[in-house]
Amino acid sequence: MKKIIVIIRNERVQQSKVALENLGINGVAVLRVSGQGRQKYPLCTTDPEFSLQQDNCVSLKQKPGLNTNRHCPADPVPIKREFKRGFLPKTMLIMIVSKEEVLPVVHALITANQSGSHGDGKIYICPIVTALDIRNNDPGIIVLP
C-alpha cells in the first residue's frame, strides 16, 4: 500500500476529484493548506475566500476577468488576486492506494492538474508500513479501502 499526497491549486480540486472517481478512488482526505514553493514569479489564485483572509500574503492588485499573465496557468482562468510573496492557498489531497493503483492515480492527477506553469503542484508517494482500525484494532489490509 502507498500513501499519495498531492498539493494542487484550489481551482483544480473538482477536476482531480472527477479523475479519482473515474478510477474508483473514493477514500480521499481534502485539506486546505497554504505554503510557499521555490517560485520567483508572481502567482495567481482564483480562491478569494481563502486568500483574502491571509495576512501572510501580499496582494499586488485586483484583476477581474480572464488572466493572460505568462507566469500564471496557461489556460485562461478568472482570478481575483495575484500574490508576489508569502504563503499561497493550495489544497492537499491524501489517499491510500494499492501498489497497482499508484501509476494510474498519478497519471490521472497529472492530467487533471498540469497547466505547464509554476505552481501546478507536487505529488509525493510514501510507503505504508501498517494500518490499524481504531474501533476494533484490526490490522493490515483489512482496514484499508
Long-range contacts (C-beta under 8 A, 24 or more apart in sequence): 1-96, 1-97, 1-98, 1-99, 1-127, 1-128, 1-131, 1-141, 1-144, 2-96, 2-97, 2-98, 2-99, 2-102, 2-125, 2-126, 2-127, 2-128, 3-94, 3-95, 3-96, 3-125, 3-126, 3-127, 3-128, 4-93, 4-94, 4-95, 4-96, 4-97, 4-102, 4-105, 4-106, 4-109, 4-123, 4-124, 4-125, 4-126, 5-92, 5-93, 5-94, 5-123, 5-124, 5-125, 5-126, 6-92, 6-93, 6-94, 6-109, 6-113, 6-121, 6-122, 6-123, 6-124, 7-33, 7-35, 7-90, 7-91, 7-92, 7-121, 7-122, 8-90, 8-91, 8-92, 8-93, 8-109, 8-113, 8-120, 8-121, 9-45, 9-46, 9-73, 9-90, 9-91, 9-113, 9-119, 9-120, 9-121, 10-45, 10-46, 10-47, 10-50, 10-89, 10-90, 10-91, 11-45, 11-46, 11-47, 11-77, 12-91, 12-112, 12-113, 12-121, 13-91, 13-93, 15-112, 15-113, 16-93, 16-109, 16-112, 16-113, 18-112, 19-108, 19-109, 19-111, 19-112, 20-93, 20-95, 20-105, 20-108, 20-109, 22-108, 23-101, 23-104, 23-105, 23-108, 25-95, 25-97, 25-101, 25-105, 26-145, 27-95, 27-96, 27-145, 28-93, 28-94, 28-95, 29-93, 29-94, 29-95, 30-91, 30-92, 30-93, 31-91, 31-92, 31-93, 31-94, 32-89, 32-91, 32-92, 33-89, 33-90, 33-91, 33-92, 34-87, 34-88, 34-89, 34-90, 35-87, 35-88, 35-90, 36-85, 36-86, 36-87, 36-88, 37-118, 37-119, 39-118, 39-119, 41-71, 41-118, 42-69, 42-71, 42-72, 42-82, 42-83, 42-84, 43-71, 43-72, 43-82, 43-83, 43-84, 43-88, 43-118, 43-119, 44-69, 44-71, 44-72, 44-73, 44-77, 44-79, 44-81, 44-82, 44-83, 45-79, 45-80, 45-81, 45-82, 45-83, 45-88, 45-89, 46-77, 46-78, 46-79, 46-80, 47-80, 47-89, 48-80, 48-81, 50-89, 51-80, 51-81, 51-83, 51-88, 51-89, 52-80, 52-81, 54-86, 54-87, 54-89, 56-86, 56-87, 57-81, 57-83, 57-85, 57-86, 57-87, 57-88, 58-83, 58-84, 58-85, 58-86, 59-83, 60-84, 71-117, 71-118, 72-117, 73-115, 73-117, 73-119, 73-120, 74-115, 74-116, 74-117, 75-115, 88-119, 90-121, 96-128, 96-131, 96-144, 96-145
